[in-house]
Amino acid sequence: MVTTLSDTSTWLPLEGLAPGFDAYKAPAVDDLDGRTFTIDDDGDTGAPARTARFSGSDVEWDGATAACETFLADDDLYYVQFHAAADPREAVSLFLDVRDGRTLVVTTRINDSGTPRVTQEFRPGTISGAAVRGAAIAPSTTLIGRRAMWVYSEDHAYEHVYLSPHWYTWQCLAGPERGLADTDENSVYQVRPGIYVFTWREKVIPCAAVTIADHRDARALRSHGALFGLDESGEHPTHFTFGAHGRLLSTTVHPDALDPASP
């Protein structure tokens, strides 16, 4: 099928993006092997604690074991990605800040209907028994106004424009989606100063992404992430991890009265 820019029915399915898209993915680490973390939700005293128990390349989560990939995003800051064993229509992104005792669980779910079809739940928390310090992991508007380029391989490159707390625009600069662009829902949480969990939910292709992005050096951005959604048939989940190097292209500063970051 030939891609027609304005005909979204011809756009590449999620699995069509995967070949080569993971070229700049960081190597997985085994630092958490043999460790167990009990996670308490922030602001929800009635919610039961959740436990992540690591063994080799597996994690036991919610009473079931799943294969996982663990990436080191910063000193003592880990990103763990896995496909929920109990429900093939759910993927879990677990962020563990072992240094500061803080956590974020992002659950991405494929629904039967709706726009976007794939939705996300965010649950910040703390590591039980750890010395908790620093600011809580919370929604952030810091990226709004920035335009960044992300390169995923020698063949895949995109730019992001962070518009508001709810929207961002992407454009493919190189790769099989070259020329395509859209504006989709996004959510941003600050994990540490300059390091953000950035997620998006697409309305054309039934998929969503979770990334942890280091913006501390404007000329050397780095991200690790995963895409999760339905394949071309609309029946089977597709799930893969990736990484990217990037740089800040520009920053727009709005007048105070018209700032989309303002309440």
Secondary structure, DSSP 8 states (H G I E B T S, - for coil): ---BTTBGGGS--HHHH-TTTTTT------TTTT-EEEEEETT-TTS--EEEEEETTEEEETTEEEEEEEEEEETTEEEEEEE-TT-TTEEEEEEEETTTTEEEEEEEEE-SS-SSSEEEEEEEEEETTS---S---EE--TTTTEEEEEE-SSS-EEEEEE-SSSEEEEEEEESTTTT-EEEEEEEEEEEETTEEEEEEE-SSSSEEEEEEEE-SSTTSEEEEEEEEEE-TTSSSEEEEEEEEEEEEEEE----GGG-TT--
